[in-house]
Amino acid sequence: MLDAVRERAFTKVPIPDTGTLRDDLVELVRAAIANLQTPEVQAMVRVGISLAPHESSVATMVSSFWTERLAVDGVIVERAIDRGEIAPVDPGSVIEAVLGPPYFRLLVTGRPVTDDFLVATVDLVLSGLRL
């Protein structure tokens, strides 16, 4: 299952390189949420969330996936640091801050995740990262 989740994430949510942190994050969050909105991915995420506290093998798989994925996505933040767009910061924390609100909205509240919401989330996170 982990291999299937990885494969889908890497094909459906590529790491953008637009030259700016904002545009990279907007493209990333759009692709990630489009992927999450598919029934099969939503089902896998919900199963992982439900079973992880009770099944150590599922918890290990979920942890492994997110550790790897946050590192891969974090390249976006590392490039921005190298370009001098932002001060040094933990890349995984930035990715979590951008992806957390739309994941919460979609999976917990069921409220719509619009493009305006995704862009506003990225802009809110970026407002705290400026040099």
Backbone as XML, in Angstrom:
<?xml version="1.0"?>
<chain id="A" units="angstrom">
  <residue number="1" name="MET">
    <atom name="N" x="0.826" y="-1.193" z="0.000"/>
    <atom name="CA" x="0.000" y="0.000" z="0.000"/>
    <atom name="C" x="0.872" y="1.260" z="0.000"/>
  </residue>
  <residue number="2" name="LEU">
    <atom name="N" x="1.963" y="1.216" z="0.778"/>
    <atom name="CA" x="2.850" y="2.377" z="0.845"/>
    <atom name="C" x="3.430" y="2.687" z="-0.527"/>
  </residue>
  <residue number="3" name="ASP">
    <atom name="N" x="3.816" y="1.650" z="-1.254"/>
    <atom name="CA" x="4.358" y="1.878" z="-2.599"/>
    <atom name="C" x="3.322" y="2.521" z="-3.516"/>
  </residue>
  <residue number="4" name="ALA">
    <atom name="N" x="2.083" y="2.098" z="-3.414"/>
    <atom name="CA" x="1.018" y="2.682" z="-4.244"/>
    <atom name="C" x="0.781" y="4.142" z="-3.890"/>
  </residue>
  <residue number="5" name="VAL">
    <atom name="N" x="0.791" y="4.453" z="-2.600"/>
    <atom name="CA" x="0.588" y="5.827" z="-2.159"/>
    <atom name="C" x="1.750" y="6.705" z="-2.628"/>
  </residue>
  <residue number="6" name="ARG">
    <atom name="N" x="2.978" y="6.204" z="-2.470"/>
    <atom name="CA" x="4.156" y="6.952" z="-2.930"/>
    <atom name="C" x="4.088" y="7.223" z="-4.425"/>
  </residue>
  <residue number="7" name="GLU">
    <atom name="N" x="3.810" y="6.180" z="-5.179"/>
    <atom name="CA" x="3.768" y="6.312" z="-6.642"/>
    <atom name="C" x="2.744" y="7.354" z="-7.063"/>
  </residue>
  <residue number="8" name="ARG">
    <atom name="N" x="1.577" y="7.289" z="-6.481"/>
    <atom name="CA" x="0.537" y="8.253" z="-6.832"/>
    <atom name="C" x="0.952" y="9.667" z="-6.443"/>
  </residue>
  <residue number="9" name="ALA">
    <atom name="N" x="1.516" y="9.827" z="-5.274"/>
    <atom name="CA" x="1.940" y="11.153" z="-4.824"/>
    <atom name="C" x="2.994" y="11.733" z="-5.755"/>
  </residue>
  <residue number="10" name="PHE">
    <atom name="N" x="3.942" y="10.934" z="-6.160"/>
    <atom name="CA" x="5.008" y="11.458" z="-7.007"/>
    <atom name="C" x="4.550" y="11.741" z="-8.431"/>
  </residue>
  <residue number="11" name="THR">
    <atom name="N" x="3.557" y="11.009" z="-8.915"/>
    <atom name="CA" x="3.070" y="11.283" z="-10.271"/>
    <atom name="C" x="2.021" y="12.380" z="-10.308"/>
  </residue>
  <residue number="12" name="LYS">
    <atom name="N" x="1.182" y="12.437" z="-9.288"/>
    <atom name="CA" x="0.083" y="13.416" z="-9.277"/>
    <atom name="C" x="0.434" y="14.719" z="-8.584"/>
  </residue>
  <residue number="13" name="VAL">
    <atom name="N" x="1.473" y="14.713" z="-7.764"/>
    <atom name="CA" x="1.853" y="15.923" z="-7.020"/>
    <atom name="C" x="3.352" y="16.158" z="-7.230"/>
  </residue>
  <residue number="14" name="PRO">
    <atom name="N" x="3.713" y="16.597" z="-8.435"/>
    <atom name="CA" x="5.135" y="16.860" z="-8.707"/>
    <atom name="C" x="5.618" y="18.094" z="-7.947"/>
  </residue>
  <residue number="15" name="ILE">
    <atom name="N" x="6.915" y="18.191" z="-7.801"/>
    <atom name="CA" x="7.514" y="19.321" z="-7.088"/>
    <atom name="C" x="7.745" y="20.445" z="-8.104"/>
  </residue>
  <residue number="16" name="PRO">
    <atom name="N" x="7.007" y="21.550" z="-7.956"/>
    <atom name="CA" x="7.142" y="22.651" z="-8.919"/>
    <atom name="C" x="8.448" y="23.423" z="-8.724"/>
  </residue>
  <residue number="17" name="ASP">
    <atom name="N" x="8.871" y="24.084" z="-9.775"/>
    <atom name="CA" x="10.054" y="24.948" z="-9.713"/>
    <atom name="C" x="9.799" y="26.155" z="-10.599"/>
  </residue>
  <residue number="18" name="THR">
    <atom name="N" x="8.997" y="27.088" z="-10.097"/>
    <atom name="CA" x="8.596" y="28.262" z="-10.879"/>
    <atom name="C" x="9.580" y="29.418" z="-10.743"/>
  </residue>
  <residue number="19" name="GLY">
    <atom name="N" x="10.428" y="29.347" z="-9.712"/>
    <atom name="CA" x="11.357" y="30.430" z="-9.465"/>
    <atom name="C" x="10.966" y="31.314" z="-8.295"/>
  </residue>
  <residue number="20" name="THR">
    <atom name="N" x="9.742" y="31.129" z="-7.771"/>
    <atom name="CA" x="9.341" y="31.877" z="-6.580"/>
    <atom name="C" x="8.673" y="30.931" z="-5.593"/>
  </residue>
  <residue number="21" name="LEU">
    <atom name="N" x="8.886" y="31.198" z="-4.324"/>
    <atom name="CA" x="8.295" y="30.360" z="-3.287"/>
    <atom name="C" x="6.777" y="30.385" z="-3.350"/>
  </residue>
  <residue number="22" name="ARG">
    <atom name="N" x="6.207" y="31.554" z="-3.515"/>
    <atom name="CA" x="4.744" y="31.656" z="-3.533"/>
    <atom name="C" x="4.150" y="30.799" z="-4.645"/>
  </residue>
  <residue number="23" name="ASP">
    <atom name="N" x="4.664" y="30.953" z="-5.844"/>
    <atom name="CA" x="4.114" y="30.201" z="-6.971"/>
    <atom name="C" x="4.342" y="28.696" z="-6.804"/>
  </residue>
  <residue number="24" name="ASP">
    <atom name="N" x="5.517" y="28.325" z="-6.275"/>
    <atom name="CA" x="5.770" y="26.902" z="-6.031"/>
    <atom name="C" x="4.777" y="26.332" z="-5.013"/>
  </residue>
  <residue number="25" name="LEU">
    <atom name="N" x="4.555" y="27.068" z="-3.929"/>
    <atom name="CA" x="3.633" y="26.582" z="-2.899"/>
    <atom name="C" x="2.194" y="26.519" z="-3.409"/>
  </residue>
  <residue number="26" name="VAL">
    <atom name="N" x="1.796" y="27.514" z="-4.184"/>
    <atom name="CA" x="0.431" y="27.490" z="-4.740"/>
    <atom name="C" x="0.269" y="26.287" z="-5.658"/>
  </residue>
  <residue number="27" name="GLU">
    <atom name="N" x="1.232" y="26.045" z="-6.534"/>
    <atom name="CA" x="1.133" y="24.884" z="-7.425"/>
    <atom name="C" x="1.134" y="23.574" z="-6.635"/>
  </residue>
  <residue number="28" name="LEU">
    <atom name="N" x="1.984" y="23.498" z="-5.621"/>
    <atom name="CA" x="2.052" y="22.284" z="-4.807"/>
    <atom name="C" x="0.728" y="22.013" z="-4.107"/>
  </residue>
  <residue number="29" name="VAL">
    <atom name="N" x="0.180" y="23.028" z="-3.439"/>
    <atom name="CA" x="-1.051" y="22.824" z="-2.680"/>
    <atom name="C" x="-2.221" y="22.532" z="-3.625"/>
  </residue>
  <residue number="30" name="ARG">
    <atom name="N" x="-2.244" y="23.144" z="-4.781"/>
    <atom name="CA" x="-3.311" y="22.829" z="-5.743"/>
    <atom name="C" x="-3.245" y="21.367" z="-6.161"/>
  </residue>
  <residue number="31" name="ALA">
    <atom name="N" x="-2.054" y="20.888" z="-6.490"/>
    <atom name="CA" x="-1.911" y="19.492" z="-6.926"/>
    <atom name="C" x="-2.208" y="18.525" z="-5.786"/>
  </residue>
  <residue number="32" name="ALA">
    <atom name="N" x="-1.719" y="18.843" z="-4.591"/>
    <atom name="CA" x="-1.933" y="17.957" z="-3.447"/>
    <atom name="C" x="-3.410" y="17.829" z="-3.113"/>
  </residue>
  <residue number="33" name="ILE">
    <atom name="N" x="-4.124" y="18.937" z="-3.135"/>
    <atom name="CA" x="-5.538" y="18.896" z="-2.783"/>
    <atom name="C" x="-6.368" y="18.277" z="-3.907"/>
  </residue>
  <residue number="34" name="ALA">
    <atom name="N" x="-5.993" y="18.518" z="-5.143"/>
    <atom name="CA" x="-6.683" y="17.832" z="-6.250"/>
    <atom name="C" x="-6.519" y="16.322" z="-6.105"/>
  </residue>
  <residue number="35" name="ASN">
    <atom name="N" x="-5.337" y="15.883" z="-5.727"/>
    <atom name="CA" x="-5.086" y="14.463" z="-5.508"/>
    <atom name="C" x="-5.906" y="13.950" z="-4.325"/>
  </residue>
  <residue number="36" name="LEU">
    <atom name="N" x="-5.927" y="14.716" z="-3.245"/>
    <atom name="CA" x="-6.671" y="14.318" z="-2.049"/>
    <atom name="C" x="-8.176" y="14.249" z="-2.302"/>
  </residue>
  <residue number="37" name="GLN">
    <atom name="N" x="-8.673" y="15.042" z="-3.218"/>
    <atom name="CA" x="-10.112" y="15.070" z="-3.474"/>
    <atom name="C" x="-10.608" y="13.868" z="-4.281"/>
  </residue>
  <residue number="38" name="THR">
    <atom name="N" x="-9.707" y="13.019" z="-4.746"/>
    <atom name="CA" x="-10.150" y="11.810" z="-5.442"/>
    <atom name="C" x="-10.635" y="10.795" z="-4.410"/>
  </residue>
  <residue number="39" name="PRO">
    <atom name="N" x="-11.654" y="10.032" z="-4.758"/>
    <atom name="CA" x="-12.207" y="9.079" z="-3.782"/>
    <atom name="C" x="-11.182" y="8.071" z="-3.266"/>
  </residue>
  <residue number="40" name="GLU">
    <atom name="N" x="-10.314" y="7.563" z="-4.131"/>
    <atom name="CA" x="-9.368" y="6.543" z="-3.697"/>
    <atom name="C" x="-8.319" y="7.105" z="-2.726"/>
  </residue>
  <residue number="41" name="VAL">
    <atom name="N" x="-7.846" y="8.317" z="-2.964"/>
    <atom name="CA" x="-6.857" y="8.897" z="-2.055"/>
    <atom name="C" x="-7.524" y="9.292" z="-0.745"/>
  </residue>
  <residue number="42" name="GLN">
    <atom name="N" x="-8.701" y="9.868" z="-0.830"/>
    <atom name="CA" x="-9.409" y="10.221" z="0.401"/>
    <atom name="C" x="-9.644" y="8.980" z="1.254"/>
  </residue>
  <residue number="43" name="ALA">
    <atom name="N" x="-10.002" y="7.884" z="0.623"/>
    <atom name="CA" x="-10.241" y="6.640" z="1.364"/>
    <atom name="C" x="-8.956" y="6.162" z="2.048"/>
  </residue>
  <residue number="44" name="MET">
    <atom name="N" x="-7.834" y="6.201" z="1.316"/>
    <atom name="CA" x="-6.564" y="5.764" z="1.915"/>
    <atom name="C" x="-6.164" y="6.650" z="3.090"/>
  </residue>
  <residue number="45" name="VAL">
    <atom name="N" x="-6.341" y="7.958" z="2.941"/>
    <atom name="CA" x="-5.979" y="8.880" z="4.012"/>
    <atom name="C" x="-6.872" y="8.639" z="5.229"/>
  </residue>
  <residue number="46" name="ARG">
    <atom name="N" x="-8.153" y="8.494" z="4.999"/>
    <atom name="CA" x="-9.072" y="8.271" z="6.120"/>
    <atom name="C" x="-8.777" y="6.953" z="6.839"/>
  </residue>
  <residue number="47" name="VAL">
    <atom name="N" x="-8.462" y="5.915" z="6.083"/>
    <atom name="CA" x="-8.114" y="4.627" z="6.695"/>
    <atom name="C" x="-6.841" y="4.774" z="7.515"/>
  </residue>
  <residue number="48" name="GLY">
    <atom name="N" x="-5.838" y="5.459" z="6.951"/>
    <atom name="CA" x="-4.590" y="5.666" z="7.679"/>
    <atom name="C" x="-4.810" y="6.425" z="8.971"/>
  </residue>
  <residue number="49" name="ILE">
    <atom name="N" x="-5.603" y="7.482" z="8.906"/>
    <atom name="CA" x="-5.898" y="8.281" z="10.106"/>
    <atom name="C" x="-6.633" y="7.444" z="11.142"/>
  </residue>
  <residue number="50" name="SER">
    <atom name="N" x="-7.578" y="6.640" z="10.690"/>
    <atom name="CA" x="-8.386" y="5.837" z="11.615"/>
    <atom name="C" x="-7.600" y="4.701" z="12.257"/>
  </residue>
  <residue number="51" name="LEU">
    <atom name="N" x="-6.759" y="4.034" z="11.472"/>
    <atom name="CA" x="-6.084" y="2.843" z="11.980"/>
    <atom name="C" x="-4.747" y="3.109" z="12.656"/>
  </residue>
  <residue number="52" name="ALA">
    <atom name="N" x="-4.077" y="4.186" z="12.300"/>
    <atom name="CA" x="-2.725" y="4.431" z="12.816"/>
    <atom name="C" x="-2.630" y="4.381" z="14.347"/>
  </residue>
  <residue number="53" name="PRO">
    <atom name="N" x="-3.589" y="4.942" z="15.075"/>
    <atom name="CA" x="-3.457" y="4.887" z="16.544"/>
    <atom name="C" x="-3.590" y="3.468" z="17.122"/>
  </residue>
  <residue number="54" name="HIS">
    <atom name="N" x="-4.106" y="2.536" z="16.330"/>
    <atom name="CA" x="-4.396" y="1.203" z="16.840"/>
    <atom name="C" x="-3.552" y="0.102" z="16.194"/>
  </residue>
  <residue number="55" name="GLU">
    <atom name="N" x="-2.951" y="0.397" z="15.053"/>
    <atom name="CA" x="-2.176" y="-0.594" z="14.304"/>
    <atom name="C" x="-0.781" y="-0.040" z="14.043"/>
  </residue>
  <residue number="56" name="SER">
    <atom name="N" x="0.210" y="-0.627" z="14.682"/>
    <atom name="CA" x="1.564" y="-0.081" z="14.560"/>
    <atom name="C" x="2.097" y="-0.144" z="13.128"/>
  </residue>
  <residue number="57" name="SER">
    <atom name="N" x="1.704" y="-1.157" z="12.382"/>
    <atom name="CA" x="2.191" y="-1.245" z="10.996"/>
    <atom name="C" x="1.626" y="-0.104" z="10.149"/>
  </residue>
  <residue number="58" name="VAL">
    <atom name="N" x="0.388" y="0.266" z="10.388"/>
    <atom name="CA" x="-0.218" y="1.387" z="9.668"/>
    <atom name="C" x="0.426" y="2.696" z="10.126"/>
  </residue>
  <residue number="59" name="ALA">
    <atom name="N" x="0.638" y="2.839" z="11.421"/>
    <atom name="CA" x="1.284" y="4.047" z="11.951"/>
    <atom name="C" x="2.670" y="4.221" z="11.353"/>
  </residue>
  <residue number="60" name="THR">
    <atom name="N" x="3.407" y="3.137" z="11.229"/>
    <atom name="CA" x="4.749" y="3.191" z="10.634"/>
    <atom name="C" x="4.668" y="3.601" z="9.176"/>
  </residue>
  <residue number="61" name="MET">
    <atom name="N" x="3.703" y="3.052" z="8.453"/>
    <atom name="CA" x="3.539" y="3.391" z="7.042"/>
    <atom name="C" x="3.183" y="4.864" z="6.873"/>
  </residue>
  <residue number="62" name="VAL">
    <atom name="N" x="2.240" y="5.352" z="7.657"/>
    <atom name="CA" x="1.817" y="6.747" z="7.570"/>
    <atom name="C" x="2.991" y="7.665" z="7.908"/>
  </residue>
  <residue number="63" name="SER">
    <atom name="N" x="3.687" y="7.351" z="8.974"/>
    <atom name="CA" x="4.836" y="8.159" z="9.379"/>
    <atom name="C" x="5.919" y="8.154" z="8.308"/>
  </residue>
  <residue number="64" name="SER">
    <atom name="N" x="6.181" y="7.008" z="7.761"/>
    <atom name="CA" x="7.200" y="6.887" z="6.709"/>
    <atom name="C" x="6.834" y="7.722" z="5.487"/>
  </residue>
  <residue number="65" name="PHE">
    <atom name="N" x="5.580" y="7.617" z="5.074"/>
    <atom name="CA" x="5.148" y="8.386" z="3.906"/>
    <atom name="C" x="5.316" y="9.882" z="4.146"/>
  </residue>
  <residue number="66" name="TRP">
    <atom name="N" x="4.806" y="10.375" z="5.292"/>
    <atom name="CA" x="4.835" y="11.822" z="5.533"/>
    <atom name="C" x="6.236" y="12.345" z="5.791"/>
  </residue>
  <residue number="67" name="THR">
    <atom name="N" x="7.073" y="11.563" z="6.439"/>
    <atom name="CA" x="8.461" y="11.986" z="6.632"/>
    <atom name="C" x="9.136" y="12.174" z="5.273"/>
  </residue>
  <residue number="68" name="GLU">
    <atom name="N" x="8.944" y="11.190" z="4.413"/>
    <atom name="CA" x="9.533" y="11.253" z="3.069"/>
    <atom name="C" x="8.926" y="12.388" z="2.256"/>
  </residue>
  <residue number="69" name="ARG">
    <atom name="N" x="7.616" y="12.501" z="2.290"/>
    <atom name="CA" x="6.952" y="13.502" z="1.449"/>
    <atom name="C" x="7.255" y="14.928" z="1.903"/>
  </residue>
  <residue number="70" name="LEU">
    <atom name="N" x="7.302" y="15.165" z="3.200"/>
    <atom name="CA" x="7.638" y="16.504" z="3.683"/>
    <atom name="C" x="9.063" y="16.880" z="3.295"/>
  </residue>
  <residue number="71" name="ALA">
    <atom name="N" x="9.967" y="15.916" z="3.291"/>
    <atom name="CA" x="11.340" y="16.192" z="2.863"/>
    <atom name="C" x="11.388" y="16.522" z="1.373"/>
  </residue>
  <residue number="72" name="VAL">
    <atom name="N" x="10.654" y="15.775" z="0.577"/>
    <atom name="CA" x="10.620" y="16.031" z="-0.869"/>
    <atom name="C" x="10.003" y="17.398" z="-1.141"/>
  </residue>
  <residue number="73" name="ASP">
    <atom name="N" x="8.854" y="17.675" z="-0.547"/>
    <atom name="CA" x="8.193" y="18.971" z="-0.740"/>
    <atom name="C" x="9.047" y="20.115" z="-0.184"/>
  </residue>
  <residue number="74" name="GLY">
    <atom name="N" x="9.808" y="19.822" z="0.868"/>
    <atom name="CA" x="10.628" y="20.838" z="1.502"/>
    <atom name="C" x="11.693" y="21.430" z="0.606"/>
  </residue>
  <residue number="75" name="VAL">
    <atom name="N" x="12.014" y="20.751" z="-0.485"/>
    <atom name="CA" x="12.976" y="21.280" z="-1.455"/>
    <atom name="C" x="12.524" y="22.654" z="-1.950"/>
  </residue>
  <residue number="76" name="ILE">
    <atom name="N" x="11.225" y="22.846" z="-2.072"/>
    <atom name="CA" x="10.675" y="24.137" z="-2.487"/>
    <atom name="C" x="11.137" y="25.236" z="-1.535"/>
  </residue>
  <residue number="77" name="VAL">
    <atom name="N" x="11.057" y="24.960" z="-0.257"/>
    <atom name="CA" x="11.438" y="25.936" z="0.768"/>
    <atom name="C" x="12.952" y="26.121" z="0.772"/>
  </residue>
  <residue number="78" name="GLU">
    <atom name="N" x="13.692" y="25.032" z="0.649"/>
    <atom name="CA" x="15.148" y="25.123" z="0.617"/>
    <atom name="C" x="15.626" y="25.997" z="-0.542"/>
  </residue>
  <residue number="79" name="ARG">
    <atom name="N" x="15.002" y="25.854" z="-1.701"/>
    <atom name="CA" x="15.383" y="26.702" z="-2.846"/>
    <atom name="C" x="15.092" y="28.166" z="-2.547"/>
  </residue>
  <residue number="80" name="ALA">
    <atom name="N" x="13.974" y="28.439" z="-1.887"/>
    <atom name="CA" x="13.628" y="29.823" z="-1.550"/>
    <atom name="C" x="14.636" y="30.409" z="-0.566"/>
  </residue>
  <residue number="81" name="ILE">
    <atom name="N" x="15.088" y="29.613" z="0.373"/>
    <atom name="CA" x="16.116" y="30.060" z="1.320"/>
    <atom name="C" x="17.401" y="30.374" z="0.557"/>
  </residue>
  <residue number="82" name="ASP">
    <atom name="N" x="17.791" y="29.468" z="-0.346"/>
    <atom name="CA" x="19.005" y="29.669" z="-1.142"/>
    <atom name="C" x="18.924" y="30.924" z="-2.006"/>
  </residue>
  <residue number="83" name="ARG">
    <atom name="N" x="17.726" y="31.237" z="-2.492"/>
    <atom name="CA" x="17.541" y="32.448" z="-3.323"/>
    <atom name="C" x="17.471" y="33.710" z="-2.473"/>
  </residue>
  <residue number="84" name="GLY">
    <atom name="N" x="17.370" y="33.571" z="-1.171"/>
    <atom name="CA" x="17.270" y="34.722" z="-0.290"/>
    <atom name="C" x="15.860" y="35.275" z="-0.158"/>
  </residue>
  <residue number="85" name="GLU">
    <atom name="N" x="14.866" y="34.493" z="-0.580"/>
    <atom name="CA" x="13.473" y="34.942" z="-0.463"/>
    <atom name="C" x="12.997" y="34.967" z="0.983"/>
  </residue>
  <residue number="86" name="ILE">
    <atom name="N" x="13.473" y="33.997" z="1.755"/>
    <atom name="CA" x="13.072" y="33.894" z="3.167"/>
    <atom name="C" x="14.300" y="33.552" z="4.001"/>
  </residue>
  <residue number="87" name="ALA">
    <atom name="N" x="14.202" y="33.839" z="5.285"/>
    <atom name="CA" x="15.252" y="33.458" z="6.224"/>
    <atom name="C" x="15.205" y="31.944" z="6.425"/>
  </residue>
  <residue number="88" name="PRO">
    <atom name="N" x="16.295" y="31.355" z="6.892"/>
    <atom name="CA" x="16.283" y="29.913" z="7.160"/>
    <atom name="C" x="15.149" y="29.522" z="8.108"/>
  </residue>
  <residue number="89" name="VAL">
    <atom name="N" x="14.478" y="28.455" z="7.748"/>
    <atom name="CA" x="13.332" y="27.950" z="8.499"/>
    <atom name="C" x="13.238" y="26.456" z="8.230"/>
  </residue>
  <residue number="90" name="ASP">
    <atom name="N" x="12.560" y="25.730" z="9.096"/>
    <atom name="CA" x="12.367" y="24.295" z="8.881"/>
    <atom name="C" x="11.421" y="24.086" z="7.697"/>
  </residue>
  <residue number="91" name="PRO">
    <atom name="N" x="11.915" y="23.506" z="6.601"/>
    <atom name="CA" x="11.058" y="23.328" z="5.424"/>
    <atom name="C" x="9.795" y="22.518" z="5.683"/>
  </residue>
  <residue number="92" name="GLY">
    <atom name="N" x="9.895" y="21.464" z="6.480"/>
    <atom name="CA" x="8.722" y="20.635" z="6.761"/>
    <atom name="C" x="7.622" y="21.406" z="7.468"/>
  </residue>
  <residue number="93" name="SER">
    <atom name="N" x="8.005" y="22.320" z="8.338"/>
    <atom name="CA" x="7.003" y="23.127" z="9.042"/>
    <atom name="C" x="6.243" y="24.034" z="8.085"/>
  </residue>
  <residue number="94" name="VAL">
    <atom name="N" x="6.940" y="24.566" z="7.104"/>
    <atom name="CA" x="6.278" y="25.422" z="6.108"/>
    <atom name="C" x="5.293" y="24.596" z="5.293"/>
  </residue>
  <residue number="95" name="ILE">
    <atom name="N" x="5.711" y="23.423" z="4.862"/>
    <atom name="CA" x="4.823" y="22.561" z="4.069"/>
    <atom name="C" x="3.613" y="22.146" z="4.906"/>
  </residue>
  <residue number="96" name="GLU">
    <atom name="N" x="3.825" y="21.787" z="6.161"/>
    <atom name="CA" x="2.702" y="21.436" z="7.024"/>
    <atom name="C" x="1.740" y="22.612" z="7.192"/>
  </residue>
  <residue number="97" name="ALA">
    <atom name="N" x="2.294" y="23.818" z="7.331"/>
    <atom name="CA" x="1.450" y="25.004" z="7.513"/>
    <atom name="C" x="0.604" y="25.295" z="6.283"/>
  </residue>
  <residue number="98" name="VAL">
    <atom name="N" x="1.120" y="24.984" z="5.110"/>
    <atom name="CA" x="0.386" y="25.230" z="3.864"/>
    <atom name="C" x="-0.638" y="24.125" z="3.601"/>
  </residue>
  <residue number="99" name="LEU">
    <atom name="N" x="-0.266" y="22.888" z="3.871"/>
    <atom name="CA" x="-1.170" y="21.770" z="3.579"/>
    <atom name="C" x="-2.173" y="21.489" z="4.690"/>
  </residue>
  <residue number="100" name="GLY">
    <atom name="N" x="-1.842" y="21.852" z="5.914"/>
    <atom name="CA" x="-2.714" y="21.538" z="7.048"/>
    <atom name="C" x="-4.120" y="22.105" z="6.932"/>
  </residue>
  <residue number="101" name="PRO">
    <atom name="N" x="-4.267" y="23.402" z="6.689"/>
    <atom name="CA" x="-5.628" y="23.961" z="6.624"/>
    <atom name="C" x="-6.526" y="23.329" z="5.552"/>
  </residue>
  <residue number="102" name="PRO">
    <atom name="N" x="-6.035" y="23.120" z="4.319"/>
    <atom name="CA" x="-6.948" y="22.485" z="3.360"/>
    <atom name="C" x="-7.244" y="21.018" z="3.688"/>
  </residue>
  <residue number="103" name="TYR">
    <atom name="N" x="-6.260" y="20.299" z="4.241"/>
    <atom name="CA" x="-6.538" y="18.928" z="4.673"/>
    <atom name="C" x="-7.614" y="18.932" z="5.748"/>
  </residue>
  <residue number="104" name="PHE">
    <atom name="N" x="-7.476" y="19.815" z="6.744"/>
    <atom name="CA" x="-8.456" y="19.917" z="7.824"/>
    <atom name="C" x="-9.834" y="20.257" z="7.260"/>
  </residue>
  <residue number="105" name="ARG">
    <atom name="N" x="-9.872" y="21.236" z="6.379"/>
    <atom name="CA" x="-11.149" y="21.667" z="5.818"/>
    <atom name="C" x="-11.816" y="20.519" z="5.073"/>
  </residue>
  <residue number="106" name="LEU">
    <atom name="N" x="-11.062" y="19.817" z="4.269"/>
    <atom name="CA" x="-11.628" y="18.746" z="3.453"/>
    <atom name="C" x="-11.997" y="17.517" z="4.277"/>
  </residue>
  <residue number="107" name="LEU">
    <atom name="N" x="-11.088" y="17.088" z="5.144"/>
    <atom name="CA" x="-11.287" y="15.825" z="5.847"/>
    <atom name="C" x="-12.054" y="15.937" z="7.158"/>
  </residue>
  <residue number="108" name="VAL">
    <atom name="N" x="-12.007" y="17.101" z="7.801"/>
    <atom name="CA" x="-12.645" y="17.233" z="9.106"/>
    <atom name="C" x="-13.958" y="17.995" z="9.031"/>
  </residue>
  <residue number="109" name="THR">
    <atom name="N" x="-13.925" y="19.179" z="8.445"/>
    <atom name="CA" x="-15.141" y="19.998" z="8.443"/>
    <atom name="C" x="-16.033" y="19.742" z="7.235"/>
  </residue>
  <residue number="110" name="GLY">
    <atom name="N" x="-15.444" y="19.245" z="6.150"/>
    <atom name="CA" x="-16.221" y="19.013" z="4.942"/>
    <atom name="C" x="-16.570" y="20.286" z="4.175"/>
  </residue>
  <residue number="111" name="ARG">
    <atom name="N" x="-16.010" y="21.399" z="4.617"/>
    <atom name="CA" x="-16.261" y="22.659" z="3.921"/>
    <atom name="C" x="-15.520" y="22.656" z="2.593"/>
  </residue>
  <residue number="112" name="PRO">
    <atom name="N" x="-15.984" y="23.420" z="1.622"/>
    <atom name="CA" x="-15.334" y="23.425" z="0.315"/>
    <atom name="C" x="-13.910" y="23.982" z="0.375"/>
  </residue>
  <residue number="113" name="VAL">
    <atom name="N" x="-13.047" y="23.395" z="-0.413"/>
    <atom name="CA" x="-11.671" y="23.857" z="-0.538"/>
    <atom name="C" x="-11.556" y="24.515" z="-1.915"/>
  </residue>
  <residue number="114" name="THR">
    <atom name="N" x="-11.726" y="25.814" z="-1.923"/>
    <atom name="CA" x="-11.684" y="26.567" z="-3.178"/>
    <atom name="C" x="-10.260" y="27.001" z="-3.491"/>
  </residue>
  <residue number="115" name="ASP">
    <atom name="N" x="-10.045" y="27.382" z="-4.724"/>
    <atom name="CA" x="-8.740" y="27.896" z="-5.104"/>
    <atom name="C" x="-8.416" y="29.173" z="-4.323"/>
  </residue>
  <residue number="116" name="ASP">
    <atom name="N" x="-9.411" y="30.019" z="-4.111"/>
    <atom name="CA" x="-9.187" y="31.232" z="-3.310"/>
    <atom name="C" x="-8.700" y="30.877" z="-1.909"/>
  </residue>
  <residue number="117" name="PHE">
    <atom name="N" x="-9.269" y="29.832" z="-1.320"/>
    <atom name="CA" x="-8.845" y="29.391" z="0.008"/>
    <atom name="C" x="-7.395" y="28.914" z="-0.018"/>
  </residue>
  <residue number="118" name="LEU">
    <atom name="N" x="-7.036" y="28.140" z="-1.040"/>
    <atom name="CA" x="-5.665" y="27.629" z="-1.135"/>
    <atom name="C" x="-4.658" y="28.768" z="-1.274"/>
  </residue>
  <residue number="119" name="VAL">
    <atom name="N" x="-4.954" y="29.720" z="-2.136"/>
    <atom name="CA" x="-4.058" y="30.859" z="-2.338"/>
    <atom name="C" x="-3.965" y="31.699" z="-1.065"/>
  </residue>
  <residue number="120" name="ALA">
    <atom name="N" x="-5.091" y="31.923" z="-0.414"/>
    <atom name="CA" x="-5.093" y="32.699" z="0.837"/>
    <atom name="C" x="-4.278" y="31.991" z="1.925"/>
  </residue>
  <residue number="121" name="THR">
    <atom name="N" x="-4.335" y="30.677" z="1.968"/>
    <atom name="CA" x="-3.553" y="29.921" z="2.943"/>
    <atom name="C" x="-2.065" y="30.101" z="2.682"/>
  </residue>
  <residue number="122" name="VAL">
    <atom name="N" x="-1.668" y="29.962" z="1.424"/>
    <atom name="CA" x="-0.258" y="30.175" z="1.073"/>
    <atom name="C" x="0.170" y="31.587" z="1.450"/>
  </residue>
  <residue number="123" name="ASP">
    <atom name="N" x="-0.634" y="32.581" z="1.112"/>
    <atom name="CA" x="-0.280" y="33.971" z="1.413"/>
    <atom name="C" x="-0.182" y="34.215" z="2.915"/>
  </residue>
  <residue number="124" name="LEU">
    <atom name="N" x="-1.059" y="33.593" z="3.692"/>
    <atom name="CA" x="-1.006" y="33.737" z="5.145"/>
    <atom name="C" x="0.294" y="33.162" z="5.703"/>
  </residue>
  <residue number="125" name="VAL">
    <atom name="N" x="0.657" y="31.971" z="5.239"/>
    <atom name="CA" x="1.908" y="31.354" z="5.692"/>
    <atom name="C" x="3.098" y="32.214" z="5.277"/>
  </residue>
  <residue number="126" name="LEU">
    <atom name="N" x="3.085" y="32.695" z="4.052"/>
    <atom name="CA" x="4.205" y="33.516" z="3.573"/>
    <atom name="C" x="4.341" y="34.823" z="4.339"/>
  </residue>
  <residue number="127" name="SER">
    <atom name="N" x="3.245" y="35.348" z="4.808"/>
    <atom name="CA" x="3.311" y="36.621" z="5.548"/>
    <atom name="C" x="4.145" y="36.482" z="6.814"/>
  </residue>
  <residue number="128" name="GLY">
    <atom name="N" x="4.263" y="35.293" z="7.329"/>
    <atom name="CA" x="5.085" y="35.069" z="8.507"/>
    <atom name="C" x="6.525" y="34.682" z="8.195"/>
  </residue>
  <residue number="129" name="LEU">
    <atom name="N" x="6.862" y="34.548" z="6.911"/>
    <atom name="CA" x="8.193" y="34.067" z="6.531"/>
    <atom name="C" x="9.084" y="35.126" z="5.899"/>
  </residue>
  <residue number="130" name="ARG">
    <atom name="N" x="8.595" y="36.281" z="5.644"/>
    <atom name="CA" x="9.381" y="37.286" z="4.924"/>
    <atom name="C" x="10.626" y="37.665" z="5.703"/>
  </residue>
  <residue number="131" name="LEU">
    <atom name="N" x="11.652" y="38.003" z="4.959"/>
    <atom name="CA" x="12.921" y="38.448" z="5.572"/>
    <atom name="C" x="12.737" y="39.719" z="6.358"/>
  </residue>
</chain>
